């Protein structure tokens, strides 16, 4: 399946499974007349496969060493991209950035194989509104000395993320316009 076909199939799944109409409060605190429930696609076998194939291509083209992002939106994406990468000859590390440090165990903010200074990282998220959650996760990754080479989301809600993430090579796969919203 070529990249354009992957995108068309993924778009159909997002439109059919993830778009919820009706007033909802977003993570940004804003109220919206629709909600994009990314987990309906990233926790769907076909949706996750399509998204991971697209993201893997983008991450490899950028020269990534690792993929990950803020929990919970990036979790299935990072794991699936890492699994697919294992068949490509250049496996990518997957990681998850917590919302806050655990008070037990290893007490880490970033879970997964250790990111090393200089690692080239692609940040992931399912749906981005303003970019604030991803930016917070980016700062945690940068604190380890890793370099953000790209930021990818499935859907950008067109509410400021390109400006917030301008220094992080932001590349949404779809925008609200693509979804017909």
DRENDRENPA-262874 format. One record per atom (N, C-alpha, C): atom name; y, x, z; residue in three letters. Coordinates in steps of 0.05 Angstrom, whole numbers. Example, Ala and Ser with C-alpha at 12.3 -4.5 7.8 and 13.67 -1.06 7.14 Angstrom:
<sites>
+-------+--------+--------+--------+--------+
! atome !     yy !     xx !     zz ! residu !
+-------+--------+--------+--------+--------+
!     N !   -114 !    264 !    156 !    ALA !
!    CA !    -90 !    246 !    156 !    ALA !
!     C !    -66 !    264 !    156 !    ALA !
!     N !    -45 !    257 !    142 !    SER !
!    CA !    -21 !    273 !    143 !    SER !
!     C !      1 !    258 !    157 !    SER !
+-------+--------+--------+--------+--------+
</sites>
This chain:
<sites>
+-------+--------+--------+--------+--------+
! atome !     yy !     xx !     zz ! residu !
+-------+--------+--------+--------+--------+
!     N !    -24 !     17 !      0 !    UNK !
!    CA !      0 !      0 !      0 !    UNK !
!     C !     25 !     18 !      0 !    UNK !
!     N !     43 !     14 !    -19 !    UNK !
!    CA !     67 !     30 !    -20 !    UNK !
!     C !     87 !     21 !      1 !    UNK !
!     N !    108 !     37 !      5 !    UNK !
!    CA !    127 !     32 !     26 !    UNK !
!     C !    141 !      5 !     23 !    UNK !
!     N !    148 !     -2 !     -2 !    UNK !
!    CA !    162 !    -27 !     -7 !    UNK !
!     C !    144 !    -51 !      0 !    UNK !
!     N !    119 !    -49 !     -7 !    UNK !
!    CA !    100 !    -71 !      0 !    UNK !
!     C !     96 !    -73 !     30 !    UNK !
!     N !     94 !    -50 !     43 !    UNK !
!    CA !     92 !    -50 !     73 !    UNK !
!     C !    116 !    -65 !     85 !    UNK !
!     N !    140 !    -58 !     75 !    UNK !
!    CA !    164 !    -71 !     86 !    UNK !
!     C !    164 !   -101 !     81 !    UNK !
!     N !    157 !   -109 !     57 !    UNK !
!    CA !    156 !   -138 !     50 !    UNK !
!     C !    137 !   -153 !     68 !    UNK !
!     N !    113 !   -142 !     73 !    UNK !
!    CA !     93 !   -154 !     90 !    UNK !
!     C !    103 !   -156 !    119 !    UNK !
!     N !    115 !   -134 !    128 !    UNK !
!    CA !    125 !   -133 !    155 !    UNK !
!     C !    148 !   -153 !    159 !    UNK !
!     N !    165 !   -155 !    140 !    UNK !
!    CA !    187 !   -174 !    141 !    UNK !
!     C !    177 !   -203 !    143 !    UNK !
!     N !    157 !   -209 !    128 !    UNK !
!    CA !    145 !   -236 !    129 !    UNK !
!     C !    134 !   -242 !    157 !    UNK !
!     N !    121 !   -222 !    169 !    UNK !
!    CA !    110 !   -226 !    196 !    UNK !
!     C !    132 !   -229 !    216 !    UNK !
!     N !    153 !   -213 !    215 !    UNK !
!    CA !    175 !   -216 !    234 !    UNK !
!     C !    188 !   -243 !    231 !    UNK !
!     N !    193 !   -252 !    206 !    UNK !
!    CA !    206 !   -278 !    202 !    UNK !
!     C !    188 !   -300 !    213 !    UNK !
!     N !    161 !   -298 !    209 !    UNK !
!    CA !    143 !   -319 !    217 !    UNK !
!     C !    135 !   -319 !    246 !    UNK !
!     N !    135 !   -296 !    259 !    UNK !
!    CA !    125 !   -294 !    286 !    UNK !
!     C !    146 !   -287 !    307 !    UNK !
!     N !    167 !   -272 !    300 !    UNK !
!    CA !    184 !   -261 !    320 !    UNK !
!     C !    211 !   -276 !    324 !    UNK !
!     N !    220 !   -291 !    304 !    UNK !
!    CA !    246 !   -305 !    305 !    UNK !
!     C !    242 !   -331 !    321 !    UNK !
!     N !    256 !   -332 !    344 !    UNK !
!    CA !    255 !   -356 !    361 !    UNK !
!     C !    283 !   -368 !    361 !    UNK !
!     N !    285 !   -393 !    353 !    UNK !
!    CA !    312 !   -406 !    352 !    UNK !
!     C !    317 !   -420 !    379 !    UNK !
!     N !    342 !   -421 !    386 !    UNK !
!    CA !    350 !   -433 !    412 !    UNK !
!     C !    364 !   -412 !    429 !    UNK !
!     N !    382 !   -421 !    446 !    UNK !
!    CA !    399 !   -403 !    462 !    UNK !
!     C !    382 !   -386 !    481 !    UNK !
!     N !    387 !   -360 !    479 !    UNK !
!    CA !    374 !   -340 !    496 !    UNK !
!     C !    394 !   -319 !    505 !    UNK !
!     N !    389 !   -308 !    529 !    UNK !
!    CA !    405 !   -286 !    539 !    UNK !
!     C !    392 !   -260 !    530 !    UNK !
!     N !    407 !   -241 !    520 !    UNK !
!    CA !    397 !   -216 !    510 !    UNK !
!     C !    399 !   -194 !    532 !    UNK !
!     N !    386 !   -172 !    528 !    UNK !
!    CA !    387 !   -149 !    548 !    UNK !
!     C !    416 !   -140 !    551 !    UNK !
!     N !    432 !   -143 !    530 !    UNK !
!    CA !    461 !   -135 !    532 !    UNK !
!     C !    477 !   -154 !    549 !    UNK !
!     N !    465 !   -177 !    557 !    UNK !
!    CA !    479 !   -197 !    572 !    UNK !
!     C !    492 !   -219 !    555 !    UNK !
!     N !    493 !   -214 !    529 !    UNK !
!    CA !    504 !   -234 !    510 !    UNK !
!     C !    485 !   -257 !    507 !    UNK !
!     N !    496 !   -280 !    500 !    UNK !
!    CA !    480 !   -304 !    494 !    UNK !
!     C !    478 !   -307 !    464 !    UNK !
!     N !    454 !   -312 !    454 !    UNK !
!    CA !    450 !   -314 !    425 !    UNK !
!     C !    436 !   -341 !    419 !    UNK !
!     N !    440 !   -351 !    395 !    UNK !
!    CA !    428 !   -376 !    386 !    UNK !
!     C !    400 !   -371 !    375 !    UNK !
!     N !    391 !   -347 !    375 !    UNK !
!    CA !    364 !   -340 !    367 !    UNK !
!     C !    356 !   -314 !    381 !    UNK !
!     N !    330 !   -310 !    383 !    UNK !
!    CA !    319 !   -287 !    396 !    UNK !
!     C !    298 !   -275 !    378 !    UNK !
!     N !    298 !   -248 !    376 !    UNK !
!    CA !    277 !   -234 !    361 !    UNK !
!     C !    257 !   -223 !    381 !    UNK !
!     N !    234 !   -236 !    383 !    UNK !
!    CA !    213 !   -227 !    401 !    UNK !
!     C !    195 !   -207 !    388 !    UNK !
!     N !    204 !   -182 !    388 !    UNK !
!    CA !    190 !   -161 !    374 !    UNK !
!     C !    161 !   -157 !    382 !    UNK !
!     N !    154 !   -164 !    407 !    UNK !
!    CA !    126 !   -160 !    416 !    UNK !
!     C !    107 !   -178 !    401 !    UNK !
!     N !    117 !   -201 !    390 !    UNK !
!    CA !    100 !   -218 !    374 !    UNK !
!     C !     90 !   -204 !    349 !    UNK !
!     N !    104 !   -183 !    341 !    UNK !
!    CA !     96 !   -168 !    317 !    UNK !
!     C !     83 !   -141 !    326 !    UNK !
!     N !     95 !   -128 !    346 !    UNK !
!    CA !     84 !   -101 !    353 !    UNK !
!     C !     59 !   -103 !    370 !    UNK !
!     N !     52 !   -127 !    379 !    UNK !
!    CA !     26 !   -131 !    393 !    UNK !
!     C !      7 !   -148 !    377 !    UNK !
!     N !     14 !   -152 !    351 !    UNK !
!    CA !     -3 !   -165 !    332 !    UNK !
!     C !    -16 !   -143 !    315 !    UNK !
!     N !    -42 !   -144 !    311 !    UNK !
!    CA !    -57 !   -123 !    298 !    UNK !
!     C !    -44 !   -115 !    271 !    UNK !
!     N !    -39 !   -135 !    253 !    UNK !
!    CA !    -28 !   -129 !    227 !    UNK !
!     C !      1 !   -120 !    229 !    UNK !
!     N !     16 !   -133 !    246 !    UNK !
!    CA !     44 !   -125 !    249 !    UNK !
!     C !     47 !    -97 !    259 !    UNK !
!     N !     31 !    -90 !    279 !    UNK !
!    CA !     33 !    -63 !    290 !    UNK !
!     C !     24 !    -42 !    269 !    UNK !
!     N !      3 !    -48 !    254 !    UNK !
!    CA !     -6 !    -30 !    234 !    UNK !
!     C !     15 !    -25 !    213 !    UNK !
!     N !     28 !    -46 !    203 !    UNK !
!    CA !     49 !    -44 !    182 !    UNK !
!     C !     72 !    -28 !    193 !    UNK !
!     N !     81 !    -35 !    217 !    UNK !
!    CA !    104 !    -21 !    229 !    UNK !
!     C !     98 !      9 !    234 !    UNK !
!     N !     74 !     14 !    244 !    UNK !
!    CA !     67 !     42 !    249 !    UNK !
!     C !     65 !     59 !    224 !    UNK !
!     N !     54 !     47 !    202 !    UNK !
!    CA !     53 !     61 !    177 !    UNK !
!     C !     81 !     68 !    167 !    UNK !
!     N !     99 !     49 !    168 !    UNK !
!    CA !    127 !     54 !    159 !    UNK !
!     C !    140 !     75 !    176 !    UNK !
!     N !    138 !     72 !    202 !    UNK !
!    CA !    151 !     91 !    220 !    UNK !
!     C !    139 !    119 !    218 !    UNK !
!     N !    112 !    121 !    215 !    UNK !
!    CA !    100 !    147 !    211 !    UNK !
!     C !    111 !    161 !    187 !    UNK !
!     N !    114 !    147 !    165 !    UNK !
!    CA !    125 !    159 !    141 !    UNK !
!     C !    153 !    170 !    146 !    UNK !
!     N !    170 !    153 !    159 !    UNK !
!    CA !    197 !    161 !    166 !    UNK !
!     C !    198 !    185 !    185 !    UNK !
!     N !    181 !    185 !    205 !    UNK !
!    CA !    180 !    206 !    225 !    UNK !
!     C !    171 !    232 !    213 !    UNK !
!     N !    150 !    231 !    196 !    UNK !
!    CA !    141 !    256 !    183 !    UNK !
!     C !    161 !    267 !    164 !    UNK !
!     N !    175 !    249 !    149 !    UNK !
!    CA !    195 !    258 !    130 !    UNK !
!     C !    218 !    272 !    145 !    UNK !
!     N !    223 !    264 !    170 !    UNK !
!    CA !    244 !    277 !    186 !    UNK !
!     C !    234 !    302 !    200 !    UNK !
!     N !    208 !    308 !    200 !    UNK !
!    CA !    198 !    332 !    213 !    UNK !
!     C !    193 !    329 !    242 !    UNK !
!     N !    185 !    305 !    251 !    UNK !
!    CA !    182 !    299 !    280 !    UNK !
!     C !    158 !    314 !    292 !    UNK !
!     N !    161 !    320 !    318 !    UNK !
!    CA !    139 !    329 !    335 !    UNK !
!     C !    129 !    307 !    354 !    UNK !
!     N !    147 !    288 !    360 !    UNK !
!    CA !    140 !    267 !    379 !    UNK !
!     C !    155 !    241 !    372 !    UNK !
!     N !    143 !    219 !    381 !    UNK !
!    CA !    156 !    192 !    378 !    UNK !
!     C !    154 !    177 !    404 !    UNK !
!     N !    175 !    162 !    411 !    UNK !
!    CA !    174 !    147 !    435 !    UNK !
!     C !    201 !    134 !    439 !    UNK !
!     N !    204 !    120 !    462 !    UNK !
!    CA !    228 !    107 !    468 !    UNK !
!     C !    226 !     92 !    494 !    UNK !
!     N !    246 !     74 !    498 !    UNK !
!    CA !    246 !     59 !    523 !    UNK !
!     C !    223 !     39 !    525 !    UNK !
!     N !    212 !     38 !    550 !    UNK !
!    CA !    191 !     18 !    554 !    UNK !
!     C !    206 !     -9 !    555 !    UNK !
!     N !    196 !    -28 !    544 !    UNK !
!    CA !    171 !    -38 !    535 !    UNK !
!     C !    170 !    -40 !    504 !    UNK !
!     N !    194 !    -40 !    493 !    UNK !
!    CA !    196 !    -43 !    463 !    UNK !
!     C !    183 !    -21 !    447 !    UNK !
!     N !    185 !      3 !    457 !    UNK !
!    CA !    174 !     26 !    442 !    UNK !
!     C !    144 !     31 !    447 !    UNK !
!     N !    134 !     21 !    469 !    UNK !
!    CA !    107 !     28 !    477 !    UNK !
!     C !     85 !     25 !    456 !    UNK !
!     N !     82 !      1 !    445 !    UNK !
!    CA !     61 !     -2 !    424 !    UNK !
!     C !     67 !     14 !    399 !    UNK !
!     N !     92 !     15 !    392 !    UNK !
!    CA !    100 !     30 !    367 !    UNK !
!     C !     93 !     60 !    370 !    UNK !
!     N !    101 !     72 !    392 !    UNK !
!    CA !     96 !    101 !    396 !    UNK !
!     C !     66 !    106 !    396 !    UNK !
!     N !     50 !     90 !    410 !    UNK !
!    CA !     21 !     94 !    411 !    UNK !
!     C !      9 !     92 !    383 !    UNK !
!     N !     16 !     71 !    369 !    UNK !
!    CA !      4 !     67 !    342 !    UNK !
!     C !     12 !     88 !    322 !    UNK !
!     N !     37 !     97 !    323 !    UNK !
!    CA !     46 !    118 !    305 !    UNK !
!     C !     31 !    144 !    311 !    UNK !
!     N !     27 !    150 !    337 !    UNK !
!    CA !     13 !    174 !    345 !    UNK !
!     C !    -16 !    172 !    336 !    UNK !
!     N !    -29 !    150 !    339 !    UNK !
!    CA !    -57 !    146 !    330 !    UNK !
!     C !    -59 !    151 !    300 !    UNK !
!     N !    -42 !    138 !    284 !    UNK !
!    CA !    -42 !    142 !    255 !    UNK !
!     C !    -37 !    171 !    247 !    UNK !
!     N !    -19 !    184 !    262 !    UNK !
!    CA !    -12 !    212 !    256 !    UNK !
!     C !    -36 !    231 !    260 !    UNK !
!     N !    -55 !    223 !    277 !    UNK !
!    CA !    -78 !    240 !    282 !    UNK !
!     C !    -94 !    244 !    256 !    UNK !
!     N !    -92 !    226 !    237 !    UNK !
!    CA !   -107 !    228 !    212 !    UNK !
!     C !    -91 !    243 !    190 !    UNK !
!     N !    -66 !    251 !    197 !    UNK !
!    CA !    -48 !    262 !    176 !    UNK !
!     C !    -47 !    292 !    175 !    UNK !
!     N !    -61 !    306 !    194 !    UNK !
!    CA !    -59 !    335 !    194 !    UNK !
!     C !    -37 !    345 !    212 !    UNK !
!     N !    -18 !    328 !    220 !    UNK !
!    CA !      3 !    336 !    238 !    UNK !
!     C !      6 !    314 !    260 !    UNK !
!     N !    -11 !    314 !    280 !    UNK !
!    CA !     -9 !    294 !    301 !    UNK !
!     C !     18 !    295 !    316 !    UNK !
!     N !     28 !    271 !    322 !    UNK !
!    CA !     53 !    269 !    337 !    UNK !
!     C !     47 !    261 !    365 !    UNK !
!     N !     62 !    273 !    384 !    UNK !
!    CA !     60 !    265 !    412 !    UNK !
!     C !     74 !    238 !    415 !    UNK !
!     N !     63 !    221 !    433 !    UNK !
!    CA !     76 !    195 !    439 !    UNK !
!     C !     85 !    197 !    468 !    UNK !
!     N !    108 !    184 !    474 !    UNK !
!    CA !    118 !    184 !    501 !    UNK !
!     C !    132 !    157 !    506 !    UNK !
!     N !    136 !    152 !    532 !    UNK !
!    CA !    150 !    127 !    540 !    UNK !
!     C !    171 !    135 !    561 !    UNK !
!     N !    195 !    124 !    558 !    UNK !
!    CA !    216 !    129 !    577 !    UNK !
!     C !    218 !    105 !    596 !    UNK !
!     N !    214 !    110 !    621 !    UNK !
!    CA !    216 !     88 !    641 !    UNK !
!     C !    244 !     79 !    646 !    UNK !
!     N !    247 !     56 !    657 !    UNK !
!    CA !    274 !     46 !    664 !    UNK !
!     C !    284 !     60 !    689 !    UNK !
!     N !    265 !     68 !    707 !    UNK !
!    CA !    273 !     83 !    731 !    UNK !
!     C !    249 !    100 !    739 !    UNK !
!     N !    254 !    121 !    754 !    UNK !
!    CA !    233 !    138 !    764 !    UNK !
!     C !    215 !    124 !    783 !    UNK !
!     N !    189 !    128 !    781 !    UNK !
!    CA !    170 !    117 !    800 !    UNK !
!     C !    174 !    131 !    827 !    UNK !
!     N !    168 !    116 !    849 !    UNK !
!    CA !    171 !    128 !    875 !    UNK !
!     C !    144 !    139 !    885 !    UNK !
!     N !    124 !    140 !    868 !    UNK !
!    CA !     98 !    150 !    875 !    UNK !
!     C !     86 !    166 !    851 !    UNK !
!     N !     63 !    177 !    855 !    UNK !
!    CA !     50 !    192 !    834 !    UNK !
!     C !     66 !    216 !    826 !    UNK !
!     N !     69 !    220 !    800 !    UNK !
!    CA !     84 !    243 !    789 !    UNK !
!     C !    114 !    239 !    789 !    UNK !
!     N !    123 !    215 !    794 !    UNK !
!    CA !    152 !    209 !    796 !    UNK !
!     C !    168 !    218 !    771 !    UNK !
!     N !    157 !    213 !    748 !    UNK !
!    CA !    169 !    221 !    723 !    UNK !
!     C !    184 !    198 !    710 !    UNK !
!     N !    206 !    205 !    696 !    UNK !
!    CA !    220 !    185 !    679 !    UNK !
!     C !    207 !    182 !    652 !    UNK !
!     N !    195 !    204 !    642 !    UNK !
!    CA !    183 !    203 !    616 !    UNK !
!     C !    153 !    208 !    619 !    UNK !
!     N !    137 !    189 !    609 !    UNK !
!    CA !    108 !    190 !    610 !    UNK !
!     C !     96 !    199 !    584 !    UNK !
!     N !     74 !    213 !    585 !    UNK !
!    CA !     60 !    222 !    561 !    UNK !
!     C !     59 !    252 !    560 !    UNK !
!     N !     48 !    263 !    539 !    UNK !
!    CA !     48 !    292 !    536 !    UNK !
!     C !     76 !    304 !    539 !    UNK !
!     N !     78 !    326 !    553 !    UNK !
!    CA !    105 !    337 !    559 !    UNK !
!     C !    121 !    343 !    534 !    UNK !
!     N !    146 !    335 !    534 !    UNK !
!    CA !    164 !    343 !    513 !    UNK !
!     C !    175 !    370 !    520 !    UNK !
!     N !    176 !    388 !    500 !    UNK !
!    CA !    185 !    415 !    505 !    UNK !
!     C !    213 !    419 !    494 !    UNK !
!     N !    229 !    438 !    505 !    UNK !
!    CA !    255 !    444 !    493 !    UNK !
!     C !    251 !    450 !    463 !    UNK !
!     N !    268 !    438 !    447 !    UNK !
!    CA !    266 !    443 !    418 !    UNK !
!     C !    248 !    423 !    403 !    UNK !
!     N !    232 !    408 !    417 !    UNK !
!    CA !    215 !    388 !    403 !    UNK !
!     C !    234 !    369 !    388 !    UNK !
!     N !    225 !    363 !    363 !    UNK !
!    CA !    240 !    344 !    346 !    UNK !
!     C !    229 !    316 !    351 !    UNK !
!     N !    246 !    298 !    361 !    UNK !
!    CA !    238 !    272 !    371 !    UNK !
!     C !    250 !    249 !    354 !    UNK !
!     N !    233 !    230 !    348 !    UNK !
!    CA !    242 !    205 !    336 !    UNK !
!     C !    241 !    183 !    358 !    UNK !
!     N !    264 !    171 !    364 !    UNK !
!    CA !    265 !    150 !    384 !    UNK !
!     C !    259 !    123 !    370 !    UNK !
!     N !    244 !    106 !    384 !    UNK !
!    CA !    235 !     81 !    373 !    UNK !
!     C !    243 !     58 !    391 !    UNK !
!     N !    246 !     34 !    379 !    UNK !
!    CA !    251 !      9 !    394 !    UNK !
!     C !    243 !    -14 !    375 !    UNK !
!     N !    235 !    -36 !    386 !    UNK !
!    CA !    228 !    -59 !    369 !    UNK !
!     C !    254 !    -73 !    359 !    UNK !
!     N !    271 !    -81 !    378 !    UNK !
!    CA !    296 !    -95 !    371 !    UNK !
!     C !    319 !    -82 !    386 !    UNK !
!     N !    341 !    -77 !    371 !    UNK !
!    CA !    364 !    -65 !    384 !    UNK !
!     C !    388 !    -83 !    379 !    UNK !
!     N !    404 !    -87 !    401 !    UNK !
!    CA !    428 !   -103 !    399 !    UNK !
!     C !    452 !    -84 !    398 !    UNK !
!     N !    459 !    -73 !    421 !    UNK !
!    CA !    482 !    -54 !    423 !    UNK !
!     C !    473 !    -25 !    422 !    UNK !
!     N !    448 !    -20 !    428 !    UNK !
!    CA !    438 !      8 !    429 !    UNK !
!     C !    439 !     20 !    456 !    UNK !
!     N !    449 !      6 !    476 !    UNK !
!    CA !    452 !     17 !    503 !    UNK !
!     C !    426 !     26 !    516 !    UNK !
!     N !    404 !     11 !    514 !    UNK !
!    CA !    379 !     18 !    526 !    UNK !
!     C !    367 !     43 !    513 !    UNK !
!     N !    370 !     45 !    486 !    UNK !
!    CA !    360 !     68 !    472 !    UNK !
!     C !    376 !     93 !    479 !    UNK !
!     N !    402 !     90 !    481 !    UNK !
!    CA !    420 !    112 !    488 !    UNK !
!     C !    413 !    123 !    515 !    UNK !
!     N !    407 !    106 !    534 !    UNK !
!    CA !    399 !    115 !    561 !    UNK !
!     C !    373 !    131 !    559 !    UNK !
!     N !    354 !    122 !    543 !    UNK !
!    CA !    328 !    136 !    539 !    UNK !
!     C !    333 !    163 !    525 !    UNK !
!     N !    351 !    163 !    505 !    UNK !
!    CA !    358 !    188 !    491 !    UNK !
!     C !    368 !    209 !    510 !    UNK !
!     N !    385 !    201 !    529 !    UNK !
!    CA !    396 !    220 !    548 !    UNK !
!     C !    374 !    233 !    565 !    UNK !
!     N !    354 !    217 !    572 !    UNK !
!    CA !    332 !    228 !    588 !    UNK !
!     C !    316 !    248 !    572 !    UNK !
!     N !    312 !    242 !    546 !    UNK !
!    CA !    297 !    261 !    528 !    UNK !
!     C !    313 !    286 !    524 !    UNK !
!     N !    339 !    283 !    519 !    UNK !
!    CA !    356 !    307 !    515 !    UNK !
!     C !    358 !    324 !    540 !    UNK !
!     N !    355 !    312 !    563 !    UNK !
!    CA !    356 !    328 !    588 !    UNK !
!     C !    333 !    347 !    590 !    UNK !
!     N !    311 !    342 !    575 !    UNK !
!    CA !    288 !    360 !    574 !    UNK !
!     C !    292 !    382 !    553 !    UNK !
!     N !    313 !    380 !    537 !    UNK !
!    CA !    319 !    400 !    516 !    UNK !
!     C !    308 !    393 !    489 !    UNK !
!     N !    296 !    369 !    487 !    UNK !
!    CA !    286 !    360 !    461 !    UNK !
!     C !    309 !    350 !    444 !    UNK !
!     N !    306 !    351 !    417 !    UNK !
!    CA !    327 !    343 !    399 !    UNK !
!     C !    320 !    317 !    385 !    UNK !
!     N !    338 !    298 !    386 !    UNK !
!    CA !    334 !    272 !    373 !    UNK !
!     C !    341 !    276 !    344 !    UNK !
!     N !    321 !    272 !    326 !    UNK !
!    CA !    326 !    276 !    298 !    UNK !
!     C !    328 !    250 !    283 !    UNK !
!     N !    320 !    227 !    295 !    UNK !
!    CA !    322 !    201 !    283 !    UNK !
!     C !    318 !    180 !    304 !    UNK !
!     N !    330 !    157 !    300 !    UNK !
!    CA !    325 !    134 !    317 !    UNK !
!     C !    319 !    110 !    299 !    UNK !
!     N !    296 !     98 !    303 !    UNK !
!    CA !    286 !     76 !    286 !    UNK !
!     C !    280 !     51 !    303 !    UNK !
!     N !    289 !     28 !    292 !    UNK !
!    CA !    281 !      3 !    304 !    UNK !
!     C !    271 !    -15 !    282 !    UNK !
!     N !    255 !    -35 !    290 !    UNK !
!    CA !    246 !    -55 !    271 !    UNK !
!     C !    269 !    -73 !    262 !    UNK !
!     N !    284 !    -83 !    282 !    UNK !
!    CA !    306 !   -101 !    275 !    UNK !
!     C !    332 !    -94 !    290 !    UNK !
!     N !    353 !    -91 !    276 !    UNK !
!    CA !    380 !    -87 !    287 !    UNK !
!     C !    394 !   -114 !    287 !    UNK !
!     N !    404 !   -122 !    310 !    UNK !
!    CA !    418 !   -148 !    313 !    UNK !
!     C !    447 !   -147 !    304 !    UNK !
!     N !    456 !   -124 !    293 !    UNK !
!    CA !    483 !   -122 !    282 !    UNK !
!     C !    505 !   -126 !    303 !    UNK !
!     N !    501 !   -115 !    327 !    UNK !
!    CA !    521 !   -119 !    348 !    UNK !
!     C !    530 !    -92 !    360 !    UNK !
!     N !    532 !    -71 !    344 !    UNK !
!    CA !    544 !    -47 !    353 !    UNK !
!     C !    526 !    -22 !    354 !    UNK !
!     N !    500 !    -26 !    349 !    UNK !
!    CA !    482 !     -3 !    351 !    UNK !
!     C !    489 !     20 !    332 !    UNK !
!     N !    497 !     14 !    307 !    UNK !
!    CA !    503 !     37 !    289 !    UNK !
!     C !    525 !     55 !    300 !    UNK !
!     N !    544 !     43 !    314 !    UNK !
!    CA !    566 !     59 !    326 !    UNK !
!     C !    556 !     74 !    350 !    UNK !
!     N !    541 !     60 !    368 !    UNK !
!    CA !    530 !     72 !    392 !    UNK !
!     C !    512 !     95 !    386 !    UNK !
!     N !    496 !     92 !    365 !    UNK !
!    CA !    475 !    112 !    359 !    UNK !
!     C !    482 !    129 !    335 !    UNK !
!     N !    507 !    130 !    328 !    UNK !
!    CA !    517 !    145 !    304 !    UNK !
!     C !    508 !    174 !    304 !    UNK !
!     N !    507 !    187 !    327 !    UNK !
!    CA !    500 !    215 !    328 !    UNK !
!     C !    470 !    220 !    328 !    UNK !
!     N !    454 !    199 !    325 !    UNK !
!    CA !    425 !    201 !    328 !    UNK !
!     C !    410 !    192 !    303 !    UNK !
!     N !    422 !    194 !    280 !    UNK !
!    CA !    409 !    187 !    254 !    UNK !
!     C !    395 !    160 !    255 !    UNK !
!     N !    410 !    140 !    262 !    UNK !
!    CA !    400 !    113 !    266 !    UNK !
!     C !    392 !    100 !    240 !    UNK !
!     N !    367 !     90 !    239 !    UNK !
!    CA !    356 !     78 !    215 !    UNK !
!     C !    340 !     53 !    222 !    UNK !
!     N !    353 !     30 !    223 !    UNK !
!    CA !    338 !      5 !    227 !    UNK !
!     C !    321 !     -1 !    202 !    UNK !
!     N !    298 !    -12 !    206 !    UNK !
!    CA !    281 !    -19 !    183 !    UNK !
!     C !    292 !    -45 !    171 !    UNK !
!     N !    300 !    -64 !    189 !    UNK !
!    CA !    312 !    -89 !    180 !    UNK !
!     C !    337 !    -96 !    197 !    UNK !
!     N !    355 !   -111 !    186 !    UNK !
!    CA !    378 !   -122 !    200 !    UNK !
!     C !    375 !   -153 !    200 !    UNK !
!     N !    393 !   -166 !    214 !    UNK !
!    CA !    392 !   -195 !    214 !    UNK !
!     C !    395 !   -206 !    186 !    UNK !
!     N !    411 !   -193 !    170 !    UNK !
!    CA !    415 !   -202 !    142 !    UNK !
!     C !    388 !   -203 !    128 !    UNK !
!     N !    372 !   -182 !    131 !    UNK !
!    CA !    345 !   -182 !    119 !    UNK !
!     C !    328 !   -205 !    128 !    UNK !
!     N !    332 !   -214 !    153 !    UNK !
!    CA !    316 !   -236 !    164 !    UNK !
!     C !    328 !   -263 !    156 !    UNK !
!     N !    351 !   -263 !    143 !    UNK !
!    CA !    364 !   -288 !    135 !    UNK !
!     C !    378 !   -301 !    158 !    UNK !
!     N !    386 !   -286 !    178 !    UNK !
!    CA !    401 !   -297 !    202 !    UNK !
!     C !    430 !   -289 !    201 !    UNK !
+-------+--------+--------+--------+--------+
</sites>
